[in-house]
Amino acid sequence: MIKIFSYPATRGVRITWACEELGLDYDYNVVNLYKGEHKQPAYLAITPTGKVPAIQDGDLVLAESGAIVTYLADKAQKLIPTVPSAERALFDQCMYFVLTELEQPLWTMAKHKFAYPEEKRIEQVVGLGQWEFEKALNIFSDLLGDKTYLLGDDFSVVDIIAGHTLSWAQGFKQNLGQENVAKYAARVLERPALARAREKEQAAKDAIA
């Protein structure tokens, strides 16, 4: 069984969501960030980054949400193009773009709003992040075009990463002004597997409260 190490309302929901979509059994382990459990030796032995999410599958320990959902989809042989193929190359392109261009301005904003110590925050950087996100969102809109999902008519795990990133944007009050992007976000974020993932994460958190 796959062990997920995470905390609700973080990037870790991408992993729980992927397991729900793929029908994979998993054991959800809460790493309490507010108690500093991610900085303790027990968790640092799992991943030296001290960040969530991470997974353990047999002898494999893996961090980074994009790598994890790709691994899980390959393991299940679902919701991902096969290798080698042009479709898989496009999958990788979309995955890397979302993680490096679309998500990063939002994370920059978050760091300078609440994640960094107050003395390290720079208010002007938040505005720069908003500008960078708008530019990246325009490119994302072009990549999506008139497709139902990023790769076409079929949902894939790259839509989990993109959908969750857009949910962050909504939480940060960023305008998803492009019609195709707004409709895409609504379509992806309404998937029942995401609702199940959030419910199970919350139940796990409540169980240790």
Secondary structure, 3 states (H helix, E strand, C coil): CEEEEECCCCCCHHHHHHHHHHCCCEEEEECCHHHCHHHCHHHHCCCCCCCCCEEEECCEEEECHHHHHHHHHHHHCCCCCCCCCHHHHHHHHHHHHHHHHHHHHHHHHHHHHHHCCHHHCCHHHHHHHHHHHHHHHHHHHHHHCCCCECCECCCCHHHHHHHHHHHHHHHCCCCCCCHHHHHHHHHHHCCHHHHHHHHHHHHHHHHHC
